Amino acid sequence: MSYQSEFLPPLKFHLRPCHFLKCIHFEFSPSSGRLAKRKSVKLLRFSNFQSVLSVSYCFALFLNLCFGPIGTRDKLQGTVFLLLILVATVARWNQGLRNNGAIQAINSFLHFEDWMFRDLSSHHDVPPSLVAKATKAFLWLVEISVPLVGLFHFVLLLIVPCTPPFILSMSASCSADSHNSFVRLVIHFFESWMLTHTVYAADLFILFVFCCGIVSLLTYYRMMQR
């Protein structure tokens, strides 16, 4: 079974930092073997607040690129960062607020494998496809890479604090020594936190719903052909 055997372990691992960052409003229930909405209203509201904050942050970076005191070359450089954050923000918003689409999609795959394949003994003999193995390896690679992205982003801002389109570049007099060190650290930490929780929440939809969903459907098709 593709999703339960190949993709569920990386999903459970992915949920741990998501819960630490409080960027999603659901969890995996061992008793039911399904994803379920978290019962804490405070956690739900904080997750929703992060979604709104991500959109506001992305919009502020966009305004900085359009009207900020930065040159054309820096604007082109900053566009790359903005596009990455924009994609993550859109994917995160798709499952934010009160949208349960991600939960329903993943639970549908788990339910389908439990009930539709329980009487098919032949599916146990179907080895994971090369695509499924590659996808699983890619998932684990992403799990290692995502925290490093936040760390490298923080280091980049420490070394080049005026990197566009980030917050300090909004100042026309921005330089490495133009701001209080403590204030700079707080701003850098805030932006790295923003990037990290946005990417973690977005990855859950992009990887575990979209990518893993396609691979699982292909696996089901192979099983039914047998």
C-alpha positions in Angstrom: 0.0 0.0 0.0 1.7 3.1 -1.2 0.6 5.9 1.2 0.6 3.9 4.4 3.8 2.1 3.8 5.8 4.7 2.0 4.6 8.2 2.8 2.9 7.9 6.2 6.2 7.7 8.2 7.7 10.9 6.6 4.3 12.5 7.2 4.3 11.7 10.9 7.9 13.0 11.2 6.9 16.2 9.3 4.1 16.8 11.8 6.5 17.1 14.8 8.1 20.4 13.8 4.8 21.6 12.5 3.3 21.1 16.0 6.3 22.8 17.6 5.9 25.8 15.3 2.1 25.6 15.7 1.6 26.2 12.0 -1.1 23.5 11.3 -4.4 22.8 13.0 -4.5 19.0 12.8 -2.6 16.0 14.1 -2.3 12.3 13.5 -4.5 10.2 15.7 -2.8 6.8 16.5 -6.2 5.3 17.6 -8.0 6.0 14.4 -5.0 6.0 12.1 -6.2 9.2 10.5 -5.5 13.0 10.6 -7.9 14.9 13.0 -8.4 18.5 13.7 -6.7 19.7 16.9 -9.1 20.4 19.8 -7.3 23.4 21.2 -9.0 26.6 20.1 -5.9 28.7 20.9 -3.7 26.5 18.6 -6.3 26.8 15.9 -6.4 30.6 16.2 -2.6 30.8 16.3 -2.3 28.8 13.1 -4.9 31.0 11.4 -3.0 34.1 12.7 0.2 32.7 11.1 -1.6 32.3 7.7 -2.8 35.9 7.8 0.6 37.0 8.9 2.3 35.2 6.0 0.0 37.0 3.5 0.7 40.3 5.1 4.5 39.7 5.1 4.4 38.6 1.5 2.5 41.7 0.5 5.0 43.9 2.4 7.9 42.4 0.5 6.0 42.9 -2.8 5.5 46.6 -2.0 9.2 46.9 -1.1 10.2 45.5 -4.5 7.9 47.8 -6.3 8.4 51.0 -4.4 11.3 50.5 -2.1 14.7 52.3 -2.3 16.5 49.5 -4.1 18.1 49.3 -7.5 17.0 47.3 -10.5 19.6 44.6 -10.0 18.6 44.2 -6.3 14.9 44.1 -7.3 15.6 41.2 -9.7 17.6 39.4 -7.0 14.8 40.0 -4.5 12.2 38.7 -6.9 13.6 35.2 -6.6 13.1 35.3 -2.8 9.6 36.8 -3.2 8.5 34.1 -5.6 9.6 31.3 -3.3 7.8 32.9 -0.3 4.7 33.6 -2.5 4.4 30.0 -3.6 4.7 28.8 0.0 2.2 31.4 1.2 -0.4 30.4 -1.4 0.1 26.7 -0.7 -0.1 27.4 3.0 -3.3 29.6 2.6 -4.9 26.8 0.7 -5.0 24.7 3.9 -5.2 27.5 6.4 -8.0 29.1 8.3 -11.0 26.6 8.3 -10.0 24.7 5.2 -9.9 20.9 5.9 -8.9 19.9 2.3 -5.5 18.6 3.3 -7.0 16.4 6.1 -9.7 15.1 3.8 -7.3 14.3 1.0 -4.8 12.4 3.1 -7.5 10.6 5.1 -9.1 9.6 1.8 -5.9 7.8 0.7 -5.6 6.0 4.0 -9.3 5.0 4.1 -9.1 3.8 0.5 -6.1 1.6 1.2 -7.7 0.2 4.4 -11.1 -0.7 2.9 -10.6 -1.3 -0.8 -7.4 -3.4 -0.6 -8.1 -5.4 2.6 -9.5 -8.3 0.6 -6.9 -8.1 -2.2 -4.1 -10.4 -1.3 -2.3 -9.7 -4.5 -1.4 -6.1 -3.6 1.0 -7.4 -0.9 3.2 -8.8 -3.7 3.4 -5.5 -5.6 6.8 -4.0 -4.8 7.1 -0.2 -4.4 7.7 1.4 -7.8 10.8 3.3 -8.6 8.8 6.5 -8.6 7.5 5.7 -5.1 11.0 5.0 -3.8 12.3 8.2 -5.3 9.4 10.2 -3.8 10.0 8.7 -0.4 13.7 9.5 -0.6 12.9 13.0 -1.7 10.5 13.5 1.2 13.2 12.6 3.7 15.7 14.9 1.9 13.2 17.7 2.3 12.7 17.0 6.0 16.5 17.5 6.4 16.6 20.6 4.2 13.7 22.6 5.5 15.2 23.5 8.9 18.5 24.3 7.1 16.7 26.7 4.9 15.6 28.7 7.9 19.1 28.5 9.4 20.8 29.6 6.2 18.3 32.4 5.8 19.1 33.7 9.3 22.9 33.5 8.5 22.4 35.3 5.2 20.7 38.2 6.9 23.4 38.3 9.6 26.0 38.6 6.9 24.1 40.8 4.5 21.3 42.4 6.5 20.1 44.6 3.7 19.4 41.7 1.3 16.3 42.6 -0.7 13.3 42.2 -0.4 13.6 41.7 3.3 12.6 44.2 6.0 15.9 46.1 6.6 16.2 46.7 2.8 13.1 49.0 3.1 15.4 51.6 4.7 17.2 53.9 2.2 20.1 54.2 4.7 20.4 50.5 5.3 23.9 49.2 6.0 25.5 46.6 8.2 26.1 49.2 11.0 23.1 51.4 10.5 20.8 49.5 13.0 21.0 48.5 16.6 22.4 45.0 16.8 19.7 43.7 19.1 16.9 45.2 16.9 18.6 43.6 13.8 18.7 40.2 15.5 15.0 40.4 16.4 14.1 41.3 12.9 16.2 38.6 11.4 14.8 36.0 13.8 11.3 37.1 13.0 11.9 36.8 9.2 13.5 33.4 9.6 10.6 32.2 11.8 8.2 33.5 9.2 10.0 31.6 6.4 10.3 28.4 8.4 6.7 28.0 9.6 5.3 29.1 6.1 7.5 26.5 4.3 6.7 23.7 6.8 2.9 24.3 6.4 3.2 24.7 2.6 5.2 21.5 2.3 2.5 19.5 3.9 0.1 20.4 1.0 2.6 20.4 -1.8 4.4 17.2 -0.9 2.0 15.0 1.1 -1.2 15.9 -0.7 -0.2 16.8 -4.2 3.0 14.8 -5.0 2.3 11.8 -2.8 -1.3 11.8 -4.0 -0.3 11.5 -7.6 2.2 8.7 -6.8 -0.4 6.8 -4.8 -3.0 7.0 -7.6 -0.4 5.5 -10.0 0.3 2.8 -7.5 -3.4 2.0 -7.1 -3.7 1.8 -10.9 -0.8 -0.7 -11.0 -2.4 -2.9 -8.3 -5.8 -2.9 -10.1 -4.1 -4.0 -13.3 -2.9 -7.2 -11.5 
